[in-house]
Amino acid sequence: TSQFLQEMSLHLMTEEGKQNTSSLSERMFNSIASILASSFVQHELDKLVYEAQYKCPVSEKYNATFTSPNYSVFETSDRSDMTSLVVGVLSSLAVLAVLSLAVWSIAKILTKRRHIKWLDTLDEHQKLILTVRQNAEECRMARLNERMKSLAFSKDIIPLFHRVFIPVSLLGNIAL
């Protein structure tokens, strides 16, 4: 067993661990109870109980040819409401994208101006040291980029499922 499992078991033996476990199990049972008490589940249970009398051979109402009734399809709302919703969402996203681009551009311009002002305060020796450090960092990054491959292009090492699923799950977690 790992060290973390031992630490977890020790934590679960403490009073705080017992309280956390109790509250978690209580929340889970309450969630399950609320799901079971929902109208959909109650309707399905009622339907099963009602149909059981016709399907059970020992019942007085037994019918060997009984079939469950077919219910009519639920009618959906008008599609024009959906188009207005889609247009509203898309226009909101467009406005958000334009505002984000404007904020990003302004921040980039201000950063560049401040950097130029800061460079004007340095003497020639400090500028030389800064240039040497920047060149060394660029070389280091270039060597690193030569040795490394991105997740998308690591097909000989990482299976396709993982190369697709990992970014999708990350984006899903960010969206939630």
N, C-alpha and C positions, 0 to 999 in steps of 0.2 A: 504494500500500500504506500501511497505517496504521503509526503509530509502534510500536504494541504488537506487530505482526507482525515488525517489524525487531528489536525487543528480544527476542522469542521466538527468532528465528533466531540471534541472537548468543548467547543462553543455550544453545541446542542445540549450538553449536559448542564450548562450554567443556567441560572434563573432567566437571564435575558434570552438565551437561546430557546428555552422552553416557551417563554411568552411569545417570541417571534413565530415559532412553529405552530403554537396554538392559534394565534391570530391569522396566520396564513391558511391553516386548515379551515378555520371558521369562515373566512372570506370565500374559500373555494366551495364549501358546502352551501353557503348562502347564494353564490352564483348559480350553482347547479339547481338549487331549490327554486330560484327565480326563473330559470329556464324551464324547469318542469311545470311551473305554475303559469307559464305563458298561455295565452289563448290559443295559439297554434297547436301546442302540444296537447292541451286539453281537448281541442277539437278532434285531433287525430285519435286520442284515447277514446273519446266518446264514440267516434265512428267505428273503431275496432270492437268496442263492447257491443254496440248495436248490431254490427254484422255478425258477431260471434253466435248469436242465437239462431241465425239462419244457417250457419256453417257447422254447428255442433250436432253430431248424430243423436245425442241423448236429449236434445231440446225438443219441446212440443212444436216449435215453429221451424224445425229443420227442413231445409229445402236443398236437395242434392244439386239442383240446377241454378242455385242462387249465384248471381254475379253482382259485384259492387256497382252501384249506380255511377254513371258518368256525369260529372258535373260540367256545367258550361264554362267555357274559357273566360277568364277575367278580362274585361275590356280595358285597354290602356287609354291613357289620356291622349289628347290631340297632339300630333307631332309638331304643330306650329309653336307650341309652348317650349318644346325641346330646342327648336332652332333659335328661338330668342335667348334661351339659356346658353346655348353654345356660342352664339354671337357675343353675349355679355361676358362670358368667361374668356373668350379669345381676345376681345378688346381690352379687358382688364390685364391679361398677360402681356399684350402689346404695350400698353401704357407702362406697366411695371418694367418691361425690358428697356424701354426708352429712358425711363428715369434712372434705372441702374446704369445704363451706358453713360448717361450724363454725369452721374456722381462719380463713376470710375474715371471718366475723362478729366473732370475737374481735379480729382485727387492726384492723377498722374501729372497734370500740368503743374500743380502746386508743389508736388514732390520734386519735380525736375528744377523748378525755380529755386527752391530752398537748397537743393544740392549744389547748384551753380553758385549761389551766394556763399555757401559753406566752403566750396573749393577756392573762392576768392580770398578767404581768410587764411588759407594755408600758405606757407612759404615754399620755395622750390624743393627743398630737401624733403619736407613732409609729403609733397605731391609725388615725388619720386618713390618714396617708401610705399605710398598708397598704390601707385601704378604697379610696382613689383608685387605687392600682395594680391592685387586684382588679377594680374597675369598668372601668378601661381595658382590661384583659385580656379581660373578658367582652364588651366592645364589639368588640374586635378579632376575637374568635372568632365573634361573631354576623355581622360583615361577611364574614368568610371563609366561613362556612356559607351565606350568601346567594349568594355567587359560585360556589361549588363544587357539583358533583353527585357522588354516589357512583358507583362502577363499575356497580352494578346498574341505575341509572336513566340511564345515558349511552347510550341506544339509538341516538341520532342520530349518535354519534361512533364507538362501539366495537361491533363485530359481536357477535351473540348468542353465537357459539361462544367468543369470548374472554371475554365476561362470565361464562360458566359455567365454562369450562376453567381460568381463572386461580385462582379460589378453590378448585376441586377439587384442582388440582395443589399449591397451597400446603398444604392440609390433608393431602394425601397425603404430602408431604415432611415435615410435622410428625409424622405418624403413624409414618413410618419412622425 
